[in-house]
Amino acid sequence: MNTTSTRAGSATLWNLLNNPTIQAALGVLIVLTVSAIAFHLLSKLRGSNNQDHVATDLLQKNFEEMRSGGDISEAEFRRISASLGQTVTTSKQPPKDDDIT
């Protein structure tokens, strides 16, 4: 068996890893890998916060339907929209007979 070439190969690899340039490149690679993993995990955690915006939009649409159906008044709709933090969009529907005073 030729053990000299195996030892020479491992010695060369060890010498290569002792090179400061290689060590710096490996360090940067490790930092980038850990940063990418942390970014991925944090984006998964923060992804649940985006669902709040979708729920607010759905609520806003539901209340608009209730307003157009006459279930809630315009003033109630404005209060609800303000508490949801949405801008109030008024429809251009003519006033109903019971709304005229």
C-alpha positions in Angstrom: 0.0 0.0 0.0 1.1 3.5 -0.7 0.4 5.4 2.5 2.8 8.2 1.6 0.5 9.7 -1.0 -2.4 9.7 1.4 -0.4 11.4 4.1 0.9 13.9 1.6 -2.6 14.7 0.4 -3.9 15.3 3.9 -0.9 17.4 4.7 -1.5 19.5 1.6 -5.2 19.9 2.6 -4.1 21.0 6.1 -1.6 23.4 4.7 -4.3 24.8 2.4 -6.7 25.3 5.4 -4.0 27.2 7.3 -3.8 29.7 4.5 -5.3 33.0 5.8 -7.1 33.7 2.5 -8.9 30.4 2.5 -9.8 30.8 6.2 -11.3 34.3 5.4 -13.3 32.9 2.5 -14.6 30.0 4.6 -15.5 32.4 7.4 -17.5 34.6 5.0 -19.2 31.5 3.6 -20.2 30.4 7.1 -21.5 33.8 8.1 -23.5 34.1 4.8 -25.0 30.6 5.4 -26.0 31.3 9.0 -27.5 34.7 7.9 -29.5 33.0 5.1 -30.9 30.4 7.5 -31.8 33.1 10.1 -33.4 35.3 7.4 -35.5 32.3 6.2 -36.6 31.4 9.7 -37.5 35.0 10.6 -39.5 35.5 7.4 -41.5 32.4 8.2 -42.3 33.8 11.7 -43.2 37.2 10.3 -45.4 35.7 7.6 -48.1 35.2 10.1 -48.4 39.0 10.5 -49.4 39.4 6.9 -52.6 37.5 7.6 -53.9 40.3 9.8 -54.0 42.7 6.8 -56.0 40.1 4.8 -58.4 39.7 7.7 -58.9 43.5 7.9 -59.6 43.7 4.2 -62.1 40.9 4.5 -63.9 42.6 7.4 -63.9 45.9 5.5 -65.6 44.2 2.5 -68.1 42.5 4.8 -69.1 45.7 6.5 -69.4 47.4 3.1 -71.9 44.7 2.1 -73.8 45.3 5.3 -73.9 49.0 4.7 -75.1 48.5 1.1 -77.8 46.1 2.4 -79.0 48.6 4.9 -78.0 46.5 7.9 -75.8 49.3 9.3 -75.9 53.1 8.8 -73.3 55.2 7.1 -72.2 56.6 10.5 -71.8 53.1 11.9 -69.8 52.1 8.8 -67.5 55.1 9.2 -66.9 54.3 12.9 -66.1 50.7 12.1 -63.8 51.7 9.2 -62.0 54.1 11.5 -61.4 51.5 14.1 -60.1 49.1 11.4 -57.8 51.8 10.2 -59.2 51.8 6.7 -60.0 54.7 4.5 -63.8 55.1 4.1 -65.0 54.8 0.6 -68.4 56.2 0.2 -70.6 54.7 -2.5 -72.4 56.9 -5.0 -75.8 55.3 -4.3 -78.8 57.6 -4.0 -80.1 57.9 -0.4 -82.9 55.6 0.6 -86.3 56.9 1.6 -85.7 56.1 5.3 -82.4 58.0 5.3 -84.0 61.3 4.2 -84.9 63.6 7.1 
